[in-house]
Amino acid sequence: MKSCIAVVAFVLPLVRAQVPHWGPCPDPEVQPAFDLRQFMGRWFEIAKLPAQFEKGRCIETNFTLTTESSIRVVSSEILNGELRKIEGIGAIEDMKNPAKLGISYSYVLPYSPYWILSTDYVNVAVVYSCTDVLRLFHVDFAWILGRSRTLPDATIMEAREIFASNNIDIIRMVPSQQHNCDKTL
Ligand SMILES: *[C@@H]1O[C@H](CO)[C@@H](O)[C@H](O)[C@H]1NC(C)=O
């Protein structure tokens, strides 16, 4: 019991900035017959969960295929007037489930789940990442991505509905800032 408390004490500061929920991760439906190649290229962040303390704006990600099942990921944002980029790698972890990607922004960290719940490849993508912590609760991230910096309200509503119908709590999802984006990737 003592060691369990120690682990919780260690983990809690990491998750406090996020949105912990009791119980295990939900098990959402993902995009059927996901085509990694069509998903490549530039995506803009339209909305995200959770709200982050660092308020970068103009967040976008450029995905490039490196093999049939692995990708290079370059994300950028403007923070305090500076363009900042981070680079990561990603892969389909199980070819039977191609919409369940893993992405890592550091070679020392394991892949985090990056699941494409839905996409039409040309307008919008609905992305979810969830990690179980000690089977007691889970921590999750969710994004609505667009091929352009803005999406019609109806498209955003449909994307939110995809999360909701999969029991993903997006009450705290916030729109991303995509204005004054003079510096780009
Ligand atoms: C995305 O990355 C590819 C490969 O590095 C590059 O050729 C392309 O110009 C990039 N696109 C954008 C919008 O940065």
The ligand as an ORCA input file, in Angstrom:
! r2SCAN-3c Opt
* xyz 0 1
  C       6.094     18.846    -44.573
  O       7.252     18.052    -44.538
  C       7.731     17.690    -45.814
  C       8.898     16.724    -45.633
  O       9.839     17.195    -44.713
  C       8.127     18.946    -46.585
  O       8.563     18.608    -47.876
  C       6.921     19.854    -46.686
  O       7.286     21.067    -47.302
  C       6.364     20.146    -45.298
  N       5.137     20.903    -45.428
  C       4.936     22.006    -44.717
  C       3.627     22.678    -44.928
  O       5.745     22.436    -43.935
*
